[in-house]
Amino acid sequence: MMQVSEITWTETEKEIAQQAFKKAYDREIMALIDYVQDQSDKIAKIEDVWYLHDFLSARRHQIDGKYDYRYSVLLFVFAQLLKEGWLYLEDIQGLEREKVSKISALSRM
């Protein structure tokens, strides 16, 4: 079994990983935009504005912290994104089978 410190990425895998990373990010951002548009239509008082502001501040912090493209942590990032539904297994097809298996297993923890 490969250790995280032993993981190497081929150029092809780097391209696949970059595309998968972008797809997951775009999915999450589009869902956030849809939610904000829906919520903004419901704003009726200043408390609603502050709630939306606080929500967006928290989401920005979560998203900025989650999308870490360092290869040393990418398997964990992909596992989290898979678990949350932003990444699909088909997005990472083409990666080494052992990497896909590790991502899949980590996503079930």
N, C-alpha and C positions, 0 to 999 in steps of 0.2 A: 504494500500500500504506500502511495506517495505521501511524503510529508509536505506540509505547506511550504517550508523553506526550500524544498527540492523542486518546486514547480517551475517549469520553463514553458514559455509560450513561443510557438512558431509564428512566423509572419502571418500566415493564413489564419491562425487562431487569434492573433491580435486583431486582425480585420474583423473576424466574426464577433469577437468580444466587443469591439468598439461599436459595431452595428447593433448588437443586442443591448448594450448599455444605453445607446441613444433611443432605441425603440421603447425600452422600459421607462426611461426618463420622459419621453414625449407622451406616453400613455398616462403617466401619473400627472404630468403638468396639464394635459388636456382635461382630465377628470377634475382637477382643481379649478381650472378656468370655468368649466361647466357649473361646478358647485357655486363658485363665487357669483357667476352671472345669475344663477337661480336665487341665491340669497340676497343679492343686491336688489332684486325686484321686490323683495319682501321687507325692505327697510322702511320702518314707519316712525321710528323715534331715534334719538341720539344714542341710546343704549345699544340699538341694533348696529349702528356704525362702529361703536367701540368693540362690540362682540366680534364683528367681522375683522376688525383690525387685529385684535388679540389672536383670533383664529389664524389669520394669515401670518402673523409673526411667528407663531408656534410651528406652523406648517413649513415656513421658510427654513427655520432652524432644523427641523426634522429632515427635510429634503436635502439641504446643504450638507448635513452630516452623513446622510445615507449614501449619496452618490459619490463614492470614493473610487477613483479609477486606478489606484496603484495595483499593479499585478500581484503584489504580495497579499492583498486582501480581497482580490476580485472574486474568488470562489465564494467567500462569505457574503459579499455584496450580492452576487447573483443568487445565492441561496435565499437571502432575505427578500429580494425582489420576486423570486419565484413563489415564495410563501405568501407574499402579499398580493400576488396576482398581476403584478406589473410586467413580469417576464414570463415567457412561455418556453417550455422545453424545446420547441421547434426553433426558437430564436437562437439557441446555442448549439444546434446540430452542426457538426463539422469540427467541434472541439474534440480533443482526445476523449475517448470513451470513459476513461478513468476520471477525468475532470467532470464530465456530465453526471456520472454516477455519484461523485462526491457532492456536487451541487444539489442533486436530487435528494440525497440522504440528509444533508444538512438542512434542507428546506422543511423536512418533516420533524425536525427537533423542536 
